[in-house]
Amino acid sequence: MPFIKTQTNVKISDKQESELKSMLGKAIELVPGKSEEYLFLKFEDKAHLWLKGDNSEPIAYIEVAIFGNESHAGYDRFTAVVTKAVSDILGIEPDHVYLKFEDITAWAVSGMYIDRRALG
């Protein structure tokens, strides 16, 4: 299950959140084997974010955690699509949109533990 947490120092309206949700649902399909069906999202607006000692400009920090894609296939296209959409939807300049990727090796849901290393 991919998990994407979007933090920004600007207000996200309900309409913008819905647009971001839809866009992320489509963008995650650029990563092989991933789809919106299992996508988990979190949005945090009006966060206290600073970039280069300044907090006066709109900023977005997006954490993307993905299970079972150690080769990072599709991350380049995903990054381009997400950066453009965040810029278009929230008015944040592309050089103020940062993505961090995390490789998930173990995950649990519904009381079931899955370890990528055990799957081979």
N, C-alpha and C positions, 0 to 999 in steps of 0.2 A: 504494500500500500504506500503510494507516494504521499508525503506530507509537505505542504507548502505554507510557510508562515510569512506574511507580508507585513512589514512594519514601515510606517511613514510618519513624518512629522506634520502632515497636512490632514485635514478632515476628509473622510471618505463618506460620501452620501450613500444612501441605500441604492440609488440607481448606479452609481459608480461601482459599488461592491458587487452588484449583480453582473455588471459588465465584466469586471475582473474575474469573477467566478466562472463565467462562460468562457472567457478567453483562456484562463488557466486549464479549464476542462478540455479545450481543443489543443492547447499547446502541449499538454502532457502526452498526447498521442504521438508527438514527435520522438518520444523516447520509446524504443522498441519494447513491446509487451505491456505498456502502461496505458490506462484509459481513465476517463472521468468516473467510471463505474466504482472505482475503489479510491478515488482521490479524496484526501482529507485536507481541508483548508482552514486557516485562521487569519483574520485581518485585525491589525492593531493600528488605529489612526491616532493622530496627535501625540505620538511618542516623542520623548526627549532625545532626539538624535543630533549629533554634531558631526560635521565633516570638515576636516582641516581647521579645527578650532572655531568653526562658525556654525550657527544653527538658524541663520536667517533665510537660507535657501531651501526649497522643497527637496527632500531626500527620501529614497526608498531603500530598505534593506530586506532582501528576500532570501529566506532559508529554504532550501529544497532538499528534502531527505528522501532517498530512493533506495529500495531494497532490490538487490540482485542485478545491478548494472555497473559492475566494477570497471568495465571498459569505457564507461561514460558515453556510450553511443547515443547520439541525438542531442547531447547537451549543447552543442554549438548552435544548432537551429533553434532549440528551445530558448536559449539565452537571447538570441536576436528577436524572436517573436515576443517574448515577455518584456524585454526592455522597451521595444517600440510601443507595445500596448500600454504599459504603465506610463510612459511618456505621453501618449495620446489621451488616455483616460484621466490621468491625475495631473497632467501638466508638469511633470517632473522631467528635467533635462536628462537625456540618456547618460551623460557622464556623472549623474547623481543617482543612478539606479545600480545597486550592487546586488549580485546574487552569490550566495554561498551554497555549495553542494556538499552533501554528507552522504557517504555510503553506509547504508544500514546493513549490517551482517546478521542481525537477529531481530525478530519481531514477534509480538504475541497479540492475539485477538481472540475473543470468545473463549478464553481459557486455554488456547492452543499456542504453544511456543514453536517458532520456526527459526532454525539456525541455518543460514546459507552455507556455512562450512560443512554441515552435516549432509547437505543435499548434493554436494560434490560439484 
